Amino acid sequence: MSNNALMTALEFSADDLQENRQARLSEAQLDRLKKLQSRAVMWGVGLFYAFALVATALLFLGQREENTILSFAGVMVTVWNAILVGTFARQWLRFWADLRGDTVRVAEGVLERVVRAYGRANNFVLRVDGQSFSVTQDTFKQFTHETSYKLYYTTHTHILLCAEKAAR
């Protein structure tokens, strides 16, 4: 596949690739990461409130009905909510570190395409130089198995930014 097909699949430009070759994020990539960070925050806040509402209702009903099972369920939902908030906070911090560091990493070598089946769904994975990247099926199809590539990705969130066939 040509670099143009990879550019379309991964949504990057020649300017993005040039910046990544210098181990820097382009302005467009910085904007993309900021949008992804904002989306993660929105999902985190929304799920926090949903879990908090469910936990409050369960605790209230458990106390009102003197039902230990409902009270225990309310406590468990509260614990799950704390874990959820921690997970979203960790993801936000990873995005923040990528945006602050403004550094791009490179994985270079022979690419291996792997399809992992999870029940009825498939997970499409690209492996290069010990790094694994989950991608969409359309992106997966743009790569040639056992061909040398350079993959440019973020340091902390491991988001695949750009790719190009490597010269051998």
ZADO-1210 file (C-alpha; in nm, 4 decimals, padded with zeros to 6 digits):
<atoms>
<atom x="00.0000" y="00.0000" z="00.0000" code="MET" pos="1"/>
<atom x="00.1150" y="00.3514" z="-00.0688" code="SER" pos="2"/>
<atom x="00.1804" y="00.6188" z="00.1885" code="ASN" pos="3"/>
<atom x="-00.1265" y="00.8011" z="00.0518" code="ASN" pos="4"/>
<atom x="-00.3480" y="00.5093" z="00.1541" code="ALA" pos="5"/>
<atom x="-00.1875" y="00.5125" z="00.4995" code="LEU" pos="6"/>
<atom x="-00.2374" y="00.8909" z="00.5203" code="MET" pos="7"/>
<atom x="-00.6074" y="00.8489" z="00.4505" code="THR" pos="8"/>
<atom x="-00.6522" y="00.5547" z="00.6887" code="ALA" pos="9"/>
<atom x="-00.4684" y="00.7190" z="00.9811" code="LEU" pos="10"/>
<atom x="-00.5838" y="01.0725" z="00.8942" code="GLU" pos="11"/>
<atom x="-00.2465" y="01.2418" z="00.8797" code="PHE" pos="12"/>
<atom x="-00.0854" y="01.4809" z="00.6350" code="SER" pos="13"/>
<atom x="00.2616" y="01.5156" z="00.4865" code="ALA" pos="14"/>
<atom x="00.3240" y="01.7995" z="00.7348" code="ASP" pos="15"/>
<atom x="00.2262" y="01.5703" z="01.0242" code="ASP" pos="16"/>
<atom x="00.4671" y="01.3055" z="00.8983" code="LEU" pos="17"/>
<atom x="00.7482" y="01.5595" z="00.8624" code="GLN" pos="18"/>
<atom x="00.6983" y="01.6779" z="01.2227" code="GLU" pos="19"/>
<atom x="00.6845" y="01.3181" z="01.3483" code="ASN" pos="20"/>
<atom x="01.0127" y="01.2394" z="01.1711" code="ARG" pos="21"/>
<atom x="01.1607" y="01.5164" z="01.3898" code="GLN" pos="22"/>
<atom x="01.0064" y="01.3434" z="01.6980" code="ALA" pos="23"/>
<atom x="00.7519" y="01.6260" z="01.7391" code="ARG" pos="24"/>
<atom x="00.3743" y="01.6471" z="01.7308" code="LEU" pos="25"/>
<atom x="00.2232" y="01.8677" z="01.4621" code="SER" pos="26"/>
<atom x="-00.0345" y="02.1350" z="01.5446" code="GLU" pos="27"/>
<atom x="-00.3101" y="01.9195" z="01.3943" code="ALA" pos="28"/>
<atom x="-00.2036" y="01.6243" z="01.6095" code="GLN" pos="29"/>
<atom x="-00.1937" y="01.8430" z="01.9207" code="LEU" pos="30"/>
<atom x="-00.5502" y="01.9535" z="01.8450" code="ASP" pos="31"/>
<atom x="-00.6558" y="01.5919" z="01.7899" code="ARG" pos="32"/>
<atom x="-00.5068" y="01.4845" z="02.1234" code="LEU" pos="33"/>
<atom x="-00.6781" y="01.7753" z="02.3009" code="LYS" pos="34"/>
<atom x="-01.0129" y="01.6681" z="02.1531" code="LYS" pos="35"/>
<atom x="-00.9545" y="01.3078" z="02.2609" code="LEU" pos="36"/>
<atom x="-00.8619" y="01.4278" z="02.6104" code="GLN" pos="37"/>
<atom x="-01.1793" y="01.6395" z="02.6285" code="SER" pos="38"/>
<atom x="-01.3902" y="01.3467" z="02.5117" code="ARG" pos="39"/>
<atom x="-01.2379" y="01.1242" z="02.7809" code="ALA" pos="40"/>
<atom x="-01.3185" y="01.3872" z="03.0447" code="VAL" pos="41"/>
<atom x="-01.6782" y="01.4183" z="02.9222" code="MET" pos="42"/>
<atom x="-01.7281" y="01.0415" z="02.9315" code="TRP" pos="43"/>
<atom x="-01.5673" y="01.0230" z="03.2750" code="GLY" pos="44"/>
<atom x="-01.7854" y="01.2982" z="03.4208" code="VAL" pos="45"/>
<atom x="-02.1009" y="01.1529" z="03.2647" code="GLY" pos="46"/>
<atom x="-02.0313" y="00.8029" z="03.3929" code="LEU" pos="47"/>
<atom x="-01.9339" y="00.9384" z="03.7354" code="PHE" pos="48"/>
<atom x="-02.2717" y="01.1083" z="03.7731" code="TYR" pos="49"/>
<atom x="-02.4614" y="00.8055" z="03.6421" code="ALA" pos="50"/>
<atom x="-02.2850" y="00.5718" z="03.8876" code="PHE" pos="51"/>
<atom x="-02.3284" y="00.8235" z="04.1706" code="ALA" pos="52"/>
<atom x="-02.7019" y="00.8440" z="04.1005" code="LEU" pos="53"/>
<atom x="-02.7394" y="00.4657" z="04.0974" code="VAL" pos="54"/>
<atom x="-02.5309" y="00.4281" z="04.4145" code="ALA" pos="55"/>
<atom x="-02.7343" y="00.6969" z="04.5925" code="THR" pos="56"/>
<atom x="-03.0621" y="00.5329" z="04.4933" code="ALA" pos="57"/>
<atom x="-02.9431" y="00.1898" z="04.6084" code="LEU" pos="58"/>
<atom x="-02.8129" y="00.3235" z="04.9397" code="LEU" pos="59"/>
<atom x="-03.1328" y="00.5198" z="04.9992" code="PHE" pos="60"/>
<atom x="-03.3571" y="00.2235" z="04.9201" code="LEU" pos="61"/>
<atom x="-03.1375" y="-00.0098" z="05.1217" code="GLY" pos="62"/>
<atom x="-03.1634" y="00.2120" z="05.4272" code="GLN" pos="63"/>
<atom x="-03.5324" y="00.2864" z="05.3826" code="ARG" pos="64"/>
<atom x="-03.6303" y="-00.0776" z="05.3324" code="GLU" pos="65"/>
<atom x="-03.3676" y="-00.2024" z="05.5789" code="GLU" pos="66"/>
<atom x="-03.2369" y="-00.4243" z="05.3019" code="ASN" pos="67"/>
<atom x="-02.8728" y="-00.5220" z="05.3466" code="THR" pos="68"/>
<atom x="-02.8419" y="-00.6468" z="04.9896" code="ILE" pos="69"/>
<atom x="-02.9446" y="-00.3101" z="04.8407" code="LEU" pos="70"/>
<atom x="-02.7121" y="-00.1270" z="05.0786" code="SER" pos="71"/>
<atom x="-02.4250" y="-00.3593" z="04.9848" code="PHE" pos="72"/>
<atom x="-02.5025" y="-00.3073" z="04.6140" code="ALA" pos="73"/>
<atom x="-02.4904" y="00.0707" z="04.6732" code="GLY" pos="74"/>
<atom x="-02.1502" y="00.0385" z="04.8386" code="VAL" pos="75"/>
<atom x="-02.0218" y="-00.1782" z="04.5517" code="MET" pos="76"/>
<atom x="-02.1436" y="00.0718" z="04.2906" code="VAL" pos="77"/>
<atom x="-01.9617" y="00.3438" z="04.4889" code="THR" pos="78"/>
<atom x="-01.6409" y="00.1369" z="04.4795" code="VAL" pos="79"/>
<atom x="-01.6801" y="00.0765" z="04.1046" code="TRP" pos="80"/>
<atom x="-01.7339" y="00.4486" z="04.0598" code="ASN" pos="81"/>
<atom x="-01.4079" y="00.5221" z="04.2416" code="ALA" pos="82"/>
<atom x="-01.2254" y="00.2754" z="04.0160" code="ILE" pos="83"/>
<atom x="-01.3875" y="00.4324" z="03.7098" code="LEU" pos="84"/>
<atom x="-01.2854" y="00.7833" z="03.8161" code="VAL" pos="85"/>
<atom x="-00.9293" y="00.6617" z="03.8756" code="GLY" pos="86"/>
<atom x="-00.9175" y="00.5036" z="03.5304" code="THR" pos="87"/>
<atom x="-01.0380" y="00.8207" z="03.3580" code="PHE" pos="88"/>
<atom x="-00.8004" y="01.0334" z="03.5672" code="ALA" pos="89"/>
<atom x="-00.5085" y="00.8123" z="03.4627" code="ARG" pos="90"/>
<atom x="-00.6104" y="00.8442" z="03.0970" code="GLN" pos="91"/>
<atom x="-00.6412" y="01.2237" z="03.1294" code="TRP" pos="92"/>
<atom x="-00.2925" y="01.2372" z="03.2831" code="LEU" pos="93"/>
<atom x="-00.1521" y="01.0295" z="02.9965" code="ARG" pos="94"/>
<atom x="-00.3004" y="01.2714" z="02.7442" code="PHE" pos="95"/>
<atom x="-00.1676" y="01.5637" z="02.9479" code="TRP" pos="96"/>
<atom x="00.1828" y="01.4105" z="02.9512" code="ALA" pos="97"/>
<atom x="00.1714" y="01.3592" z="02.5732" code="ASP" pos="98"/>
<atom x="00.0559" y="01.7164" z="02.5151" code="LEU" pos="99"/>
<atom x="00.3097" y="01.8607" z="02.7553" code="ARG" pos="100"/>
<atom x="00.6001" y="01.6457" z="02.6348" code="GLY" pos="101"/>
<atom x="00.5270" y="01.7025" z="02.2654" code="ASP" pos="102"/>
<atom x="00.7443" y="01.3994" z="02.1831" code="THR" pos="103"/>
<atom x="00.6744" y="01.1237" z="01.9320" code="VAL" pos="104"/>
<atom x="00.8198" y="00.7739" z="01.9472" code="ARG" pos="105"/>
<atom x="00.9025" y="00.5485" z="01.6547" code="VAL" pos="106"/>
<atom x="00.8604" y="00.1736" z="01.6207" code="ALA" pos="107"/>
<atom x="01.0506" y="00.0446" z="01.3205" code="GLU" pos="108"/>
<atom x="01.0695" y="-00.3047" z="01.1832" code="GLY" pos="109"/>
<atom x="00.8749" y="-00.5821" z="01.0184" code="VAL" pos="110"/>
<atom x="00.5030" y="-00.5385" z="01.0770" code="LEU" pos="111"/>
<atom x="00.2880" y="-00.8268" z="01.1911" code="GLU" pos="112"/>
<atom x="-00.0901" y="-00.8094" z="01.1441" code="ARG" pos="113"/>
<atom x="-00.2870" y="-00.9966" z="01.4104" code="VAL" pos="114"/>
<atom x="-00.6611" y="-01.0525" z="01.4417" code="VAL" pos="115"/>
<atom x="-00.7780" y="-01.1423" z="01.7916" code="ARG" pos="116"/>
<atom x="-01.1285" y="-01.2837" z="01.8240" code="ALA" pos="117"/>
<atom x="-01.3275" y="-01.1800" z="02.1313" code="TYR" pos="118"/>
<atom x="-01.6589" y="-01.3572" z="02.1073" code="GLY" pos="119"/>
<atom x="-01.8341" y="-01.2113" z="01.8040" code="ARG" pos="120"/>
<atom x="-01.6005" y="-00.9131" z="01.7754" code="ALA" pos="121"/>
<atom x="-01.2521" y="-00.8975" z="01.6309" code="ASN" pos="122"/>
<atom x="-00.9682" y="-00.6788" z="01.7551" code="ASN" pos="123"/>
<atom x="-00.7261" y="-00.5748" z="01.4808" code="PHE" pos="124"/>
<atom x="-00.3677" y="-00.5320" z="01.6031" code="VAL" pos="125"/>
<atom x="-00.0495" y="-00.4139" z="01.4346" code="LEU" pos="126"/>
<atom x="00.2809" y="-00.5225" z="01.5929" code="ARG" pos="127"/>
<atom x="00.6170" y="-00.3668" z="01.5188" code="VAL" pos="128"/>
<atom x="00.9347" y="-00.3690" z="01.7262" code="ASP" pos="129"/>
<atom x="00.7610" y="-00.5051" z="02.0372" code="GLY" pos="130"/>
<atom x="00.4828" y="-00.2432" z="02.0238" code="GLN" pos="131"/>
<atom x="00.1164" y="-00.3303" z="01.9619" code="SER" pos="132"/>
<atom x="-00.1477" y="-00.0943" z="01.8261" code="PHE" pos="133"/>
<atom x="-00.5205" y="-00.1639" z="01.8072" code="SER" pos="134"/>
<atom x="-00.6653" y="-00.0183" z="01.4885" code="VAL" pos="135"/>
<atom x="-00.9885" y="-00.0259" z="01.2927" code="THR" pos="136"/>
<atom x="-01.0454" y="-00.2942" z="01.0332" code="GLN" pos="137"/>
<atom x="-01.0161" y="-00.0391" z="00.7504" code="ASP" pos="138"/>
<atom x="-00.6804" y="00.0835" z="00.8814" code="THR" pos="139"/>
<atom x="-00.5662" y="-00.2768" z="00.9344" code="PHE" pos="140"/>
<atom x="-00.6299" y="-00.3546" z="00.5670" code="LYS" pos="141"/>
<atom x="-00.3969" y="-00.0732" z="00.4546" code="GLN" pos="142"/>
<atom x="-00.0896" y="-00.2456" z="00.6000" code="PHE" pos="143"/>
<atom x="00.0961" y="-00.5329" z="00.4375" code="THR" pos="144"/>
<atom x="00.1884" y="-00.8259" z="00.6599" code="HIS" pos="145"/>
<atom x="00.5632" y="-00.8899" z="00.7095" code="GLU" pos="146"/>
<atom x="00.6684" y="-00.5627" z="00.5465" code="THR" pos="147"/>
<atom x="00.9000" y="-00.3064" z="00.7073" code="SER" pos="148"/>
<atom x="00.7284" y="00.0040" z="00.8450" code="TYR" pos="149"/>
<atom x="00.7989" y="00.3018" z="01.0654" code="LYS" pos="150"/>
<atom x="00.5103" y="00.3714" z="01.3014" code="LEU" pos="151"/>
<atom x="00.4992" y="00.7036" z="01.4848" code="TYR" pos="152"/>
<atom x="00.3030" y="00.7083" z="01.8102" code="TYR" pos="153"/>
<atom x="00.2489" y="00.9099" z="02.1264" code="THR" pos="154"/>
<atom x="00.4705" y="00.8367" z="02.4234" code="THR" pos="155"/>
<atom x="00.2148" y="00.7817" z="02.6998" code="HIS" pos="156"/>
<atom x="-00.1208" y="00.7033" z="02.5360" code="THR" pos="157"/>
<atom x="00.0375" y="00.4946" z="02.2557" code="HIS" pos="158"/>
<atom x="-00.1904" y="00.6444" z="01.9921" code="ILE" pos="159"/>
<atom x="-00.0771" y="00.5626" z="01.6390" code="LEU" pos="160"/>
<atom x="-00.0218" y="00.8957" z="01.4604" code="LEU" pos="161"/>
<atom x="00.1546" y="00.8226" z="01.1316" code="CYS" pos="162"/>
<atom x="00.3051" y="00.5356" z="00.9405" code="ALA" pos="163"/>
<atom x="00.5305" y="00.4895" z="00.6419" code="GLU" pos="164"/>
<atom x="00.7001" y="00.2029" z="00.4706" code="LYS" pos="165"/>
<atom x="01.0594" y="00.1808" z="00.5874" code="ALA" pos="166"/>
<atom x="01.3442" y="00.1715" z="00.3416" code="ALA" pos="167"/>
<atom x="01.5235" y="-00.1615" z="00.3575" code="ARG" pos="168"/>
</atoms>
